[in-house]
Amino acid sequence: MRLAFTVQDFDQALAFYRDALGMEQLADWSSEAGRVVALDAGRAVLELLDELQAGVVDEIEAGRRVSGTVRFALRVADSEAMARRLAEAGAVPVAAAGPDPVG
């Protein structure tokens, strides 16, 4: 499971989750395009993104800005079949299903 929070104050959120709560930092993919770190949340990964990076991720994953402040991702065996199943259950597709963008 992957949770990603887009945060207004990146430094404050990082200090809270990594430093105060003690989540181990797994990666830092920050660049001039924006800031993002991945933190170990037990059986999940918690990512903190600033607004710039959230826009970059949306562009990669959906081709336009679509996400709010919380992203939720699950690994599934067949993303296209799952996307069809969820759409049939009432979900609104925002992009085509495809391979895992983080490998």
SEFIZA-3560 file (N, C-alpha, C; in Angstrom, 3 decimals):
REM SEFIZA-3560
<numar><xx>0.843</xx><yy>-1.169</yy><zz>0.000</zz><atom>N</atom></numar>
<numar><xx>0.000</xx><yy>0.000</yy><zz>0.000</zz><atom>CA</atom></numar>
<numar><xx>0.890</xx><yy>1.235</yy><zz>0.000</zz><atom>C</atom></numar>
<numar><xx>0.486</xx><yy>2.203</yy><zz>-0.751</zz><atom>N</atom></numar>
<numar><xx>1.203</xx><yy>3.479</yy><zz>-0.812</zz><atom>CA</atom></numar>
<numar><xx>0.223</xx><yy>4.597</yy><zz>-0.529</zz><atom>C</atom></numar>
<numar><xx>0.533</xx><yy>5.402</yy><zz>0.457</zz><atom>N</atom></numar>
<numar><xx>-0.227</xx><yy>6.607</yy><zz>0.744</zz><atom>CA</atom></numar>
<numar><xx>0.669</xx><yy>7.787</yy><zz>0.429</zz><atom>C</atom></numar>
<numar><xx>0.139</xx><yy>8.790</yy><zz>-0.198</zz><atom>N</atom></numar>
<numar><xx>0.926</xx><yy>9.980</yy><zz>-0.499</zz><atom>CA</atom></numar>
<numar><xx>0.127</xx><yy>11.206</yy><zz>-0.091</zz><atom>C</atom></numar>
<numar><xx>0.711</xx><yy>12.032</yy><zz>0.752</zz><atom>N</atom></numar>
<numar><xx>0.076</xx><yy>13.260</yy><zz>1.215</zz><atom>CA</atom></numar>
<numar><xx>0.737</xx><yy>14.447</yy><zz>0.547</zz><atom>C</atom></numar>
<numar><xx>-0.055</xx><yy>15.306</yy><zz>-0.069</zz><atom>N</atom></numar>
<numar><xx>0.443</xx><yy>16.578</yy><zz>-0.558</zz><atom>CA</atom></numar>
<numar><xx>0.290</xx><yy>17.559</yy><zz>0.596</zz><atom>C</atom></numar>
<numar><xx>1.387</xx><yy>18.156</yy><zz>1.016</zz><atom>N</atom></numar>
<numar><xx>1.384</xx><yy>18.969</yy><zz>2.228</zz><atom>CA</atom></numar>
<numar><xx>1.739</xx><yy>20.415</yy><zz>1.922</zz><atom>C</atom></numar>
<numar><xx>1.144</xx><yy>21.338</yy><zz>2.659</zz><atom>N</atom></numar>
<numar><xx>1.431</xx><yy>22.764</yy><zz>2.501</zz><atom>CA</atom></numar>
<numar><xx>2.821</xx><yy>23.115</yy><zz>3.023</zz><atom>C</atom></numar>
<numar><xx>3.169</xx><yy>22.590</yy><zz>4.201</zz><atom>N</atom></numar>
<numar><xx>4.464</xx><yy>22.887</yy><zz>4.815</zz><atom>CA</atom></numar>
<numar><xx>5.284</xx><yy>21.597</yy><zz>4.840</zz><atom>C</atom></numar>
<numar><xx>6.075</xx><yy>21.393</yy><zz>3.807</zz><atom>N</atom></numar>
<numar><xx>6.834</xx><yy>20.155</yy><zz>3.639</zz><atom>CA</atom></numar>
<numar><xx>7.780</xx><yy>19.913</yy><zz>4.804</zz><atom>C</atom></numar>
<numar><xx>8.524</xx><yy>20.937</yy><zz>5.216</zz><atom>N</atom></numar>
<numar><xx>9.495</xx><yy>20.774</yy><zz>6.301</zz><atom>CA</atom></numar>
<numar><xx>8.809</xx><yy>20.388</yy><zz>7.609</zz><atom>C</atom></numar>
<numar><xx>7.672</xx><yy>20.994</yy><zz>7.894</zz><atom>N</atom></numar>
<numar><xx>6.933</xx><yy>20.670</yy><zz>9.116</zz><atom>CA</atom></numar>
<numar><xx>6.414</xx><yy>19.231</yy><zz>9.067</zz><atom>C</atom></numar>
<numar><xx>5.881</xx><yy>18.805</yy><zz>7.923</zz><atom>N</atom></numar>
<numar><xx>5.369</xx><yy>17.438</yy><zz>7.795</zz><atom>CA</atom></numar>
<numar><xx>6.500</xx><yy>16.428</yy><zz>7.918</zz><atom>C</atom></numar>
<numar><xx>7.644</xx><yy>16.714</yy><zz>7.303</zz><atom>N</atom></numar>
<numar><xx>8.788</xx><yy>15.814</yy><zz>7.384</zz><atom>CA</atom></numar>
<numar><xx>9.281</xx><yy>15.708</yy><zz>8.828</zz><atom>C</atom></numar>
<numar><xx>9.350</xx><yy>16.825</yy><zz>9.514</zz><atom>N</atom></numar>
<numar><xx>9.774</xx><yy>16.817</yy><zz>10.918</zz><atom>CA</atom></numar>
<numar><xx>8.810</xx><yy>15.996</yy><zz>11.765</zz><atom>C</atom></numar>
<numar><xx>7.516</xx><yy>16.086</yy><zz>11.475</zz><atom>N</atom></numar>
<numar><xx>6.529</xx><yy>15.338</yy><zz>12.252</zz><atom>CA</atom></numar>
<numar><xx>6.631</xx><yy>13.840</yy><zz>11.989</zz><atom>C</atom></numar>
<numar><xx>6.532</xx><yy>13.427</yy><zz>10.733</zz><atom>N</atom></numar>
<numar><xx>6.481</xx><yy>11.999</yy><zz>10.408</zz><atom>CA</atom></numar>
<numar><xx>7.837</xx><yy>11.303</yy><zz>10.571</zz><atom>C</atom></numar>
<numar><xx>8.900</xx><yy>11.921</yy><zz>10.090</zz><atom>N</atom></numar>
<numar><xx>10.208</xx><yy>11.283</yy><zz>10.165</zz><atom>CA</atom></numar>
<numar><xx>10.865</xx><yy>11.476</yy><zz>11.525</zz><atom>C</atom></numar>
<numar><xx>10.947</xx><yy>12.720</yy><zz>11.960</zz><atom>N</atom></numar>
<numar><xx>11.727</xx><yy>13.017</yy><zz>13.154</zz><atom>CA</atom></numar>
<numar><xx>10.954</xx><yy>12.744</yy><zz>14.450</zz><atom>C</atom></numar>
<numar><xx>9.724</xx><yy>13.231</yy><zz>14.558</zz><atom>N</atom></numar>
<numar><xx>8.959</xx><yy>13.053</yy><zz>15.799</zz><atom>CA</atom></numar>
<numar><xx>8.353</xx><yy>11.656</yy><zz>15.892</zz><atom>C</atom></numar>
<numar><xx>7.709</xx><yy>11.204</yy><zz>14.819</zz><atom>N</atom></numar>
<numar><xx>7.051</xx><yy>9.897</yy><zz>14.839</zz><atom>CA</atom></numar>
<numar><xx>8.051</xx><yy>8.762</yy><zz>14.658</zz><atom>C</atom></numar>
<numar><xx>9.183</xx><yy>9.053</yy><zz>14.038</zz><atom>N</atom></numar>
<numar><xx>10.246</xx><yy>8.060</yy><zz>13.908</zz><atom>CA</atom></numar>
<numar><xx>10.159</xx><yy>7.164</yy><zz>12.694</zz><atom>C</atom></numar>
<numar><xx>9.419</xx><yy>7.569</yy><zz>11.659</zz><atom>N</atom></numar>
<numar><xx>9.367</xx><yy>6.768</yy><zz>10.438</zz><atom>CA</atom></numar>
<numar><xx>10.707</xx><yy>6.864</yy><zz>9.721</zz><atom>C</atom></numar>
<numar><xx>11.259</xx><yy>5.728</yy><zz>9.336</zz><atom>N</atom></numar>
<numar><xx>12.540</xx><yy>5.688</yy><zz>8.637</zz><atom>CA</atom></numar>
<numar><xx>12.372</xx><yy>6.252</yy><zz>7.225</zz><atom>C</atom></numar>
<numar><xx>13.298</xx><yy>7.112</yy><zz>6.820</zz><atom>N</atom></numar>
<numar><xx>13.273</xx><yy>7.653</yy><zz>5.461</zz><atom>CA</atom></numar>
<numar><xx>13.851</xx><yy>6.614</yy><zz>4.518</zz><atom>C</atom></numar>
<numar><xx>13.066</xx><yy>6.210</yy><zz>3.521</zz><atom>N</atom></numar>
<numar><xx>13.483</xx><yy>5.199</yy><zz>2.548</zz><atom>CA</atom></numar>
<numar><xx>14.134</xx><yy>5.812</yy><zz>1.320</zz><atom>C</atom></numar>
<numar><xx>13.650</xx><yy>6.981</yy><zz>0.909</zz><atom>N</atom></numar>
<numar><xx>14.159</xx><yy>7.608</yy><zz>-0.308</zz><atom>CA</atom></numar>
<numar><xx>13.841</xx><yy>9.094</yy><zz>-0.289</zz><atom>C</atom></numar>
<numar><xx>14.624</xx><yy>9.841</yy><zz>-1.043</zz><atom>N</atom></numar>
<numar><xx>14.379</xx><yy>11.269</yy><zz>-1.253</zz><atom>CA</atom></numar>
<numar><xx>14.529</xx><yy>11.513</yy><zz>-2.747</zz><atom>C</atom></numar>
<numar><xx>13.406</xx><yy>11.765</yy><zz>-3.404</zz><atom>N</atom></numar>
<numar><xx>13.408</xx><yy>11.985</yy><zz>-4.852</zz><atom>CA</atom></numar>
<numar><xx>13.230</xx><yy>13.466</yy><zz>-5.185</zz><atom>C</atom></numar>
<numar><xx>13.531</xx><yy>14.331</yy><zz>-4.248</zz><atom>N</atom></numar>
<numar><xx>13.368</xx><yy>15.763</yy><zz>-4.455</zz><atom>CA</atom></numar>
<numar><xx>14.267</xx><yy>16.253</yy><zz>-5.586</zz><atom>C</atom></numar>
<numar><xx>13.766</xx><yy>17.285</yy><zz>-6.279</zz><atom>N</atom></numar>
<numar><xx>14.521</xx><yy>17.888</yy><zz>-7.372</zz><atom>CA</atom></numar>
<numar><xx>14.050</xx><yy>19.325</yy><zz>-7.519</zz><atom>C</atom></numar>
<numar><xx>14.520</xx><yy>19.989</yy><zz>-8.540</zz><atom>N</atom></numar>
<numar><xx>14.047</xx><yy>21.347</yy><zz>-8.808</zz><atom>CA</atom></numar>
<numar><xx>12.553</xx><yy>21.365</yy><zz>-9.110</zz><atom>C</atom></numar>
<numar><xx>12.000</xx><yy>20.213</yy><zz>-9.534</zz><atom>N</atom></numar>
<numar><xx>10.581</xx><yy>20.120</yy><zz>-9.875</zz><atom>CA</atom></numar>
<numar><xx>9.703</xx><yy>20.033</yy><zz>-8.633</zz><atom>C</atom></numar>
<numar><xx>10.277</xx><yy>19.722</yy><zz>-7.468</zz><atom>N</atom></numar>
<numar><xx>9.488</xx><yy>19.615</yy><zz>-6.246</zz><atom>CA</atom></numar>
<numar><xx>10.150</xx><yy>18.679</yy><zz>-5.255</zz><atom>C</atom></numar>
<numar><xx>9.551</xx><yy>18.586</yy><zz>-4.077</zz><atom>N</atom></numar>
<numar><xx>10.129</xx><yy>17.771</yy><zz>-3.013</zz><atom>CA</atom></numar>
<numar><xx>9.240</xx><yy>16.574</yy><zz>-2.723</zz><atom>C</atom></numar>
<numar><xx>9.889</xx><yy>15.410</yy><zz>-2.541</zz><atom>N</atom></numar>
<numar><xx>9.170</xx><yy>14.183</yy><zz>-2.191</zz><atom>CA</atom></numar>
<numar><xx>10.127</xx><yy>13.261</yy><zz>-1.452</zz><atom>C</atom></numar>
<numar><xx>9.659</xx><yy>12.690</yy><zz>-0.356</zz><atom>N</atom></numar>
<numar><xx>10.402</xx><yy>11.654</yy><zz>0.355</zz><atom>CA</atom></numar>
<numar><xx>9.456</xx><yy>10.488</yy><zz>0.606</zz><atom>C</atom></numar>
<numar><xx>10.022</xx><yy>9.292</yy><zz>0.690</zz><atom>N</atom></numar>
<numar><xx>9.262</xx><yy>8.088</yy><zz>1.026</zz><atom>CA</atom></numar>
<numar><xx>9.679</xx><yy>7.659</yy><zz>2.429</zz><atom>C</atom></numar>
<numar><xx>8.691</xx><yy>7.352</yy><zz>3.265</zz><atom>N</atom></numar>
<numar><xx>8.924</xx><yy>6.959</yy><zz>4.649</zz><atom>CA</atom></numar>
<numar><xx>8.337</xx><yy>5.580</yy><zz>4.891</zz><atom>C</atom></numar>
<numar><xx>9.021</xx><yy>4.780</yy><zz>5.688</zz><atom>N</atom></numar>
<numar><xx>8.552</xx><yy>3.439</yy><zz>6.031</zz><atom>CA</atom></numar>
<numar><xx>7.428</xx><yy>3.550</yy><zz>7.056</zz><atom>C</atom></numar>
<numar><xx>6.245</xx><yy>3.085</yy><zz>6.670</zz><atom>N</atom></numar>
<numar><xx>5.076</xx><yy>3.121</yy><zz>7.555</zz><atom>CA</atom></numar>
<numar><xx>4.652</xx><yy>1.695</yy><zz>7.906</zz><atom>C</atom></numar>
<numar><xx>5.602</xx><yy>0.825</yy><zz>8.128</zz><atom>N</atom></numar>
<numar><xx>5.282</xx><yy>-0.569</yy><zz>8.446</zz><atom>CA</atom></numar>
<numar><xx>4.979</xx><yy>-1.342</yy><zz>7.186</zz><atom>C</atom></numar>
<numar><xx>3.739</xx><yy>-1.754</yy><zz>7.007</zz><atom>N</atom></numar>
<numar><xx>3.344</xx><yy>-2.497</yy><zz>5.812</zz><atom>CA</atom></numar>
<numar><xx>2.956</xx><yy>-1.575</yy><zz>4.664</zz><atom>C</atom></numar>
<numar><xx>3.233</xx><yy>-0.314</yy><zz>4.818</zz><atom>N</atom></numar>
<numar><xx>2.908</xx><yy>0.670</yy><zz>3.788</zz><atom>CA</atom></numar>
<numar><xx>4.076</xx><yy>1.633</yy><zz>3.635</zz><atom>C</atom></numar>
<numar><xx>4.022</xx><yy>2.431</yy><zz>2.589</zz><atom>N</atom></numar>
<numar><xx>4.966</xx><yy>3.519</yy><zz>2.381</zz><atom>CA</atom></numar>
<numar><xx>4.171</xx><yy>4.807</yy><zz>2.429</zz><atom>C</atom></numar>
<numar><xx>4.644</xx><yy>5.758</yy><zz>3.208</zz><atom>N</atom></numar>
<numar><xx>4.032</xx><yy>7.083</yy><zz>3.272</zz><atom>CA</atom></numar>
<numar><xx>4.935</xx><yy>8.037</yy><zz>2.514</zz><atom>C</atom></numar>
<numar><xx>4.403</xx><yy>8.704</yy><zz>1.512</zz><atom>N</atom></numar>
<numar><xx>5.160</xx><yy>9.696</yy><zz>0.758</zz><atom>CA</atom></numar>
<numar><xx>4.639</xx><yy>11.075</yy><zz>1.114</zz><atom>C</atom></numar>
<numar><xx>5.551</xx><yy>12.007</yy><zz>1.310</zz><atom>N</atom></numar>
<numar><xx>5.203</xx><yy>13.404</yy><zz>1.506</zz><atom>CA</atom></numar>
<numar><xx>5.651</xx><yy>14.154</yy><zz>0.256</zz><atom>C</atom></numar>
<numar><xx>4.742</xx><yy>14.895</yy><zz>-0.358</zz><atom>N</atom></numar>
<numar><xx>5.026</xx><yy>15.651</yy><zz>-1.567</zz><atom>CA</atom></numar>
<numar><xx>4.665</xx><yy>17.105</yy><zz>-1.355</zz><atom>C</atom></numar>
<numar><xx>5.450</xx><yy>18.011</yy><zz>-1.924</zz><atom>N</atom></numar>
<numar><xx>5.010</xx><yy>19.395</yy><zz>-1.936</zz><atom>CA</atom></numar>
<numar><xx>4.101</xx><yy>19.590</yy><zz>-3.152</zz><atom>C</atom></numar>
<numar><xx>3.492</xx><yy>20.766</yy><zz>-3.263</zz><atom>N</atom></numar>
<numar><xx>2.527</xx><yy>21.025</yy><zz>-4.345</zz><atom>CA</atom></numar>
<numar><xx>3.154</xx><yy>20.868</yy><zz>-5.725</zz><atom>C</atom></numar>
<numar><xx>4.388</xx><yy>21.337</yy><zz>-5.906</zz><atom>N</atom></numar>
<numar><xx>5.047</xx><yy>21.210</yy><zz>-7.213</zz><atom>CA</atom></numar>
<numar><xx>5.202</xx><yy>19.749</yy><zz>-7.611</zz><atom>C</atom></numar>
<numar><xx>5.684</xx><yy>18.928</yy><zz>-6.671</zz><atom>N</atom></numar>
<numar><xx>5.895</xx><yy>17.510</yy><zz>-6.976</zz><atom>CA</atom></numar>
<numar><xx>4.567</xx><yy>16.809</yy><zz>-7.222</zz><atom>C</atom></numar>
<numar><xx>3.517</xx><yy>17.188</yy><zz>-6.491</zz><atom>N</atom></numar>
<numar><xx>2.204</xx><yy>16.579</yy><zz>-6.712</zz><atom>CA</atom></numar>
<numar><xx>1.747</xx><yy>16.821</yy><zz>-8.155</zz><atom>C</atom></numar>
<numar><xx>2.028</xx><yy>18.008</yy><zz>-8.674</zz><atom>N</atom></numar>
<numar><xx>1.691</xx><yy>18.300</yy><zz>-10.060</zz><atom>CA</atom></numar>
<numar><xx>2.480</xx><yy>17.446</yy><zz>-11.032</zz><atom>C</atom></numar>
<numar><xx>3.759</xx><yy>17.226</yy><zz>-10.733</zz><atom>N</atom></numar>
<numar><xx>4.606</xx><yy>16.381</yy><zz>-11.583</zz><atom>CA</atom></numar>
<numar><xx>4.070</xx><yy>14.949</yy><zz>-11.597</zz><atom>C</atom></numar>
<numar><xx>3.732</xx><yy>14.428</yy><zz>-10.417</zz><atom>N</atom></numar>
<numar><xx>3.214</xx><yy>13.057</yy><zz>-10.333</zz><atom>CA</atom></numar>
<numar><xx>1.900</xx><yy>12.935</yy><zz>-11.101</zz><atom>C</atom></numar>
<numar><xx>0.998</xx><yy>13.892</yy><zz>-10.933</zz><atom>N</atom></numar>
<numar><xx>-0.261</xx><yy>13.849</yy><zz>-11.678</zz><atom>CA</atom></numar>
<numar><xx>-0.016</xx><yy>13.864</yy><zz>-13.181</zz><atom>C</atom></numar>
<numar><xx>0.933</xx><yy>14.673</yy><zz>-13.626</zz><atom>N</atom></numar>
<numar><xx>1.238</xx><yy>14.740</yy><zz>-15.060</zz><atom>CA</atom></numar>
<numar><xx>1.724</xx><yy>13.377</yy><zz>-15.558</zz><atom>C</atom></numar>
<numar><xx>2.584</xx><yy>12.713</yy><zz>-14.767</zz><atom>N</atom></numar>
<numar><xx>3.098</xx><yy>11.395</yy><zz>-15.150</zz><atom>CA</atom></numar>
<numar><xx>1.991</xx><yy>10.350</yy><zz>-15.124</zz><atom>C</atom></numar>
<numar><xx>1.206</xx><yy>10.326</yy><zz>-14.061</zz><atom>N</atom></numar>
<numar><xx>0.231</xx><yy>9.266</yy><zz>-13.868</zz><atom>CA</atom></numar>
<numar><xx>-1.096</xx><yy>9.496</yy><zz>-14.590</zz><atom>C</atom></numar>
<numar><xx>-1.489</xx><yy>10.760</yy><zz>-14.785</zz><atom>N</atom></numar>
<numar><xx>-2.807</xx><yy>11.012</yy><zz>-15.368</zz><atom>CA</atom></numar>
<numar><xx>-2.794</xx><yy>12.003</yy><zz>-16.525</zz><atom>C</atom></numar>
<numar><xx>-1.663</xx><yy>12.660</yy><zz>-16.769</zz><atom>N</atom></numar>
<numar><xx>-1.595</xx><yy>13.612</yy><zz>-17.870</zz><atom>CA</atom></numar>
<numar><xx>-2.110</xx><yy>14.994</yy><zz>-17.538</zz><atom>C</atom></numar>
<numar><xx>-2.597</xx><yy>15.181</yy><zz>-16.302</zz><atom>N</atom></numar>
<numar><xx>-3.104</xx><yy>16.485</yy><zz>-15.862</zz><atom>CA</atom></numar>
<numar><xx>-3.266</xx><yy>16.454</yy><zz>-14.347</zz><atom>C</atom></numar>
<numar><xx>-3.485</xx><yy>17.593</yy><zz>-13.736</zz><atom>N</atom></numar>
<numar><xx>-3.642</xx><yy>17.695</yy><zz>-12.281</zz><atom>CA</atom></numar>
<numar><xx>-5.020</xx><yy>17.169</yy><zz>-11.901</zz><atom>C</atom></numar>
<numar><xx>-5.066</xx><yy>16.062</yy><zz>-11.153</zz><atom>N</atom></numar>
<numar><xx>-6.343</xx><yy>15.453</yy><zz>-10.779</zz><atom>CA</atom></numar>
<numar><xx>-6.451</xx><yy>15.129</yy><zz>-9.292</zz><atom>C</atom></numar>
<numar><xx>-5.335</xx><yy>14.946</yy><zz>-8.609</zz><atom>N</atom></numar>
<numar><xx>-5.381</xx><yy>14.466</yy><zz>-7.229</zz><atom>CA</atom></numar>
<numar><xx>-5.556</xx><yy>15.592</yy><zz>-6.236</zz><atom>C</atom></numar>
<numar><xx>-6.158</xx><yy>15.234</yy><zz>-5.120</zz><atom>N</atom></numar>
<numar><xx>-6.270</xx><yy>16.153</yy><zz>-4.000</zz><atom>CA</atom></numar>
<numar><xx>-5.053</xx><yy>16.010</yy><zz>-3.112</zz><atom>C</atom></numar>
<numar><xx>-5.257</xx><yy>16.145</yy><zz>-1.813</zz><atom>N</atom></numar>
<numar><xx>-4.136</xx><yy>16.117</yy><zz>-0.883</zz><atom>CA</atom></numar>
<numar><xx>-3.734</xx><yy>14.710</yy><zz>-0.472</zz><atom>C</atom></numar>
<numar><xx>-4.578</xx><yy>13.713</yy><zz>-0.740</zz><atom>N</atom></numar>
<numar><xx>-4.266</xx><yy>12.339</yy><zz>-0.355</zz><atom>CA</atom></numar>
<numar><xx>-4.342</xx><yy>11.447</yy><zz>-1.586</zz><atom>C</atom></numar>
<numar><xx>-3.302</xx><yy>10.638</yy><zz>-1.800</zz><atom>N</atom></numar>
<numar><xx>-3.282</xx><yy>9.626</yy><zz>-2.857</zz><atom>CA</atom></numar>
<numar><xx>-3.235</xx><yy>8.273</yy><zz>-2.174</zz><atom>C</atom></numar>
<numar><xx>-3.895</xx><yy>7.321</yy><zz>-2.743</zz><atom>N</atom></numar>
<numar><xx>-3.951</xx><yy>5.976</yy><zz>-2.176</zz><atom>CA</atom></numar>
<numar><xx>-3.710</xx><yy>5.011</yy><zz>-3.314</zz><atom>C</atom></numar>
<numar><xx>-2.707</xx><yy>4.170</yy><zz>-3.188</zz><atom>N</atom></numar>
<numar><xx>-2.379</xx><yy>3.231</yy><zz>-4.267</zz><atom>CA</atom></numar>
<numar><xx>-2.187</xx><yy>1.837</yy><zz>-3.699</zz><atom>C</atom></numar>
<numar><xx>-2.680</xx><yy>0.859</yy><zz>-4.417</zz><atom>N</atom></numar>
<numar><xx>-2.505</xx><yy>-0.540</yy><zz>-4.050</zz><atom>CA</atom></numar>
<numar><xx>-1.895</xx><yy>-1.275</yy><zz>-5.232</zz><atom>C</atom></numar>
<numar><xx>-1.042</xx><yy>-2.227</yy><zz>-4.954</zz><atom>N</atom></numar>
<numar><xx>-0.498</xx><yy>-3.077</yy><zz>-6.014</zz><atom>CA</atom></numar>
<numar><xx>-1.499</xx><yy>-4.195</yy><zz>-6.271</zz><atom>C</atom></numar>
<numar><xx>-1.856</xx><yy>-4.406</yy><zz>-7.532</zz><atom>N</atom></numar>
<numar><xx>-2.779</xx><yy>-5.465</yy><zz>-7.922</zz><atom>CA</atom></numar>
<numar><xx>-2.150</xx><yy>-6.277</yy><zz>-9.046</zz><atom>C</atom></numar>
<numar><xx>-2.622</xx><yy>-7.488</yy><zz>-9.234</zz><atom>N</atom></numar>
<numar><xx>-2.049</xx><yy>-8.379</yy><zz>-10.243</zz><atom>CA</atom></numar>
<numar><xx>-2.294</xx><yy>-7.872</yy><zz>-11.665</zz><atom>C</atom></numar>
<numar><xx>-3.467</xx><yy>-7.301</yy><zz>-11.916</zz><atom>N</atom></numar>
<numar><xx>-3.835</xx><yy>-6.866</yy><zz>-13.267</zz><atom>CA</atom></numar>
<numar><xx>-4.517</xx><yy>-5.502</yy><zz>-13.159</zz><atom>C</atom></numar>
<numar><xx>-3.761</xx><yy>-4.436</yy><zz>-13.377</zz><atom>N</atom></numar>
<numar><xx>-4.306</xx><yy>-3.092</yy><zz>-13.179</zz><atom>CA</atom></numar>
<numar><xx>-5.432</xx><yy>-2.755</yy><zz>-14.153</zz><atom>C</atom></numar>
<numar><xx>-5.347</xx><yy>-3.238</yy><zz>-15.393</zz><atom>N</atom></numar>
<numar><xx>-6.407</xx><yy>-2.938</yy><zz>-16.358</zz><atom>CA</atom></numar>
<numar><xx>-7.712</xx><yy>-3.616</yy><zz>-15.971</zz><atom>C</atom></numar>
<numar><xx>-7.645</xx><yy>-4.877</yy><zz>-15.553</zz><atom>N</atom></numar>
<numar><xx>-8.858</xx><yy>-5.589</yy><zz>-15.122</zz><atom>CA</atom></numar>
<numar><xx>-9.436</xx><yy>-4.941</yy><zz>-13.871</zz><atom>C</atom></numar>
<numar><xx>-8.576</xx><yy>-4.544</yy><zz>-12.944</zz><atom>N</atom></numar>
<numar><xx>-9.057</xx><yy>-3.900</yy><zz>-11.726</zz><atom>CA</atom></numar>
<numar><xx>-9.684</xx><yy>-2.551</yy><zz>-12.047</zz><atom>C</atom></numar>
<numar><xx>-9.098</xx><yy>-1.799</yy><zz>-12.963</zz><atom>N</atom></numar>
<numar><xx>-9.660</xx><yy>-0.503</yy><zz>-13.347</zz><atom>CA</atom></numar>
<numar><xx>-11.054</xx><yy>-0.680</yy><zz>-13.940</zz><atom>C</atom></numar>
<numar><xx>-11.221</xx><yy>-1.694</yy><zz>-14.793</zz><atom>N</atom></numar>
<numar><xx>-12.557</xx><yy>-1.963</yy><zz>-15.361</zz><atom>CA</atom></numar>
<numar><xx>-13.543</xx><yy>-2.331</yy><zz>-14.251</zz><atom>C</atom></numar>
<numar><xx>-13.108</xx><yy>-3.198</yy><zz>-13.349</zz><atom>N</atom></numar>
<numar><xx>-13.968</xx><yy>-3.636</yy><zz>-12.238</zz><atom>CA</atom></numar>
<numar><xx>-14.401</xx><yy>-2.455</yy><zz>-11.373</zz><atom>C</atom></numar>
<numar><xx>-13.461</xx><yy>-1.568</yy><zz>-11.059</zz><atom>N</atom></numar>
<numar><xx>-13.795</xx><yy>-0.410</yy><zz>-10.232</zz><atom>CA</atom></numar>
<numar><xx>-14.703</xx><yy>0.565</yy><zz>-10.966</zz><atom>C</atom></numar>
<numar><xx>-14.475</xx><yy>0.757</yy><zz>-12.269</zz><atom>N</atom></numar>
<numar><xx>-15.352</xx><yy>1.632</yy><zz>-13.055</zz><atom>CA</atom></numar>
<numar><xx>-16.765</xx><yy>1.067</yy><zz>-13.093</zz><atom>C</atom></numar>
<numar><xx>-16.876</xx><yy>-0.245</yy><zz>-13.232</zz><atom>N</atom></numar>
<numar><xx>-18.199</xx><yy>-0.884</yy><zz>-13.221</zz><atom>CA</atom></numar>
<numar><xx>-18.884</xx><yy>-0.719</yy><zz>-11.868</zz><atom>C</atom></numar>
<numar><xx>-18.090</xx><yy>-0.544</yy><zz>-10.812</zz><atom>N</atom></numar>
<numar><xx>-18.638</xx><yy>-0.368</yy><zz>-9.464</zz><atom>CA</atom></numar>
<numar><xx>-18.898</xx><yy>1.104</yy><zz>-9.140</zz><atom>C</atom></numar>
<numar><xx>-18.614</xx><yy>2.009</yy><zz>-10.112</zz><atom>N</atom></numar>
<numar><xx>-18.938</xx><yy>3.410</yy><zz>-9.911</zz><atom>CA</atom></numar>
<numar><xx>-17.757</xx><yy>4.358</yy><zz>-9.809</zz><atom>C</atom></numar>
<numar><xx>-16.530</xx><yy>3.846</yy><zz>-9.830</zz><atom>N</atom></numar>
<numar><xx>-15.368</xx><yy>4.733</yy><zz>-9.792</zz><atom>CA</atom></numar>
<numar><xx>-15.284</xx><yy>5.535</yy><zz>-11.087</zz><atom>C</atom></numar>
<numar><xx>-14.748</xx><yy>6.735</yy><zz>-11.003</zz><atom>N</atom></numar>
<numar><xx>-14.584</xx><yy>7.586</yy><zz>-12.167</zz><atom>CA</atom></numar>
<numar><xx>-13.125</xx><yy>7.530</yy><zz>-12.604</zz><atom>C</atom></numar>
<numar><xx>-12.836</xx><yy>6.923</yy><zz>-13.766</zz><atom>N</atom></numar>
<numar><xx>-11.449</xx><yy>6.853</yy><zz>-14.237</zz><atom>CA</atom></numar>
<numar><xx>-10.898</xx><yy>8.252</yy><zz>-14.519</zz><atom>C</atom></numar>
<numar><xx>-9.636</xx><yy>8.481</yy><zz>-14.129</zz><atom>N</atom></numar>
<numar><xx>-8.981</xx><yy>9.752</yy><zz>-14.421</zz><atom>CA</atom></numar>
<numar><xx>-7.803</xx><yy>9.576</yy><zz>-15.374</zz><atom>C</atom></numar>
<numar><xx>-7.389</xx><yy>8.326</yy><zz>-15.585</zz><atom>N</atom></numar>
<numar><xx>-6.296</xx><yy>8.025</yy><zz>-16.507</zz><atom>CA</atom></numar>
<numar><xx>-6.369</xx><yy>6.551</yy><zz>-16.860</zz><atom>C</atom></numar>
<numar><xx>-5.700</xx><yy>6.182</yy><zz>-17.925</zz><atom>N</atom></numar>
<numar><xx>-5.656</xx><yy>4.780</yy><zz>-18.331</zz><atom>CA</atom></numar>
<numar><xx>-4.836</xx><yy>3.972</yy><zz>-17.334</zz><atom>C</atom></numar>
<numar><xx>-5.247</xx><yy>2.743</yy><zz>-17.103</zz><atom>N</atom></numar>
<numar><xx>-4.490</xx><yy>1.847</yy><zz>-16.228</zz><atom>CA</atom></numar>
<numar><xx>-3.188</xx><yy>1.474</yy><zz>-16.912</zz><atom>C</atom></numar>
<numar><xx>-2.173</xx><yy>1.227</yy><zz>-16.127</zz><atom>N</atom></numar>
<numar><xx>-0.893</xx><yy>0.860</yy><zz>-16.704</zz><atom>CA</atom></numar>
<numar><xx>0.006</xx><yy>0.224</yy><zz>-15.672</zz><atom>C</atom></numar>
<numar><xx>1.285</xx><yy>0.057</yy><zz>-16.018</zz><atom>N</atom></numar>
<numar><xx>2.227</xx><yy>-0.583</yy><zz>-15.089</zz><atom>CA</atom></numar>
<numar><xx>2.505</xx><yy>0.318</yy><zz>-13.889</zz><atom>C</atom></numar>
<numar><xx>3.017</xx><yy>-0.295</yy><zz>-12.838</zz><atom>N</atom></numar>
<numar><xx>3.374</xx><yy>0.403</yy><zz>-11.611</zz><atom>CA</atom></numar>
<numar><xx>4.419</xx><yy>1.473</yy><zz>-11.941</zz><atom>C</atom></numar>
<numar><xx>4.120</xx><yy>2.774</yy><zz>-11.677</zz><atom>N</atom></numar>
<numar><xx>5.061</xx><yy>3.838</yy><zz>-12.056</zz><atom>CA</atom></numar>
<numar><xx>6.325</xx><yy>3.870</yy><zz>-11.207</zz><atom>C</atom></numar>
<numar><xx>6.346</xx><yy>3.189</yy><zz>-10.082</zz><atom>N</atom></numar>
<numar><xx>7.536</xx><yy>3.202</yy><zz>-9.237</zz><atom>CA</atom></numar>
<numar><xx>8.247</xx><yy>1.869</yy><zz>-9.232</zz><atom>C</atom></numar>
<numar><xx>7.842</xx><yy>0.972</yy><zz>-10.105</zz><atom>N</atom></numar>
<numar><xx>8.543</xx><yy>-0.290</yy><zz>-10.244</zz><atom>CA</atom></numar>
<numar><xx>8.036</xx><yy>-1.304</yy><zz>-9.312</zz><atom>C</atom></numar>
//
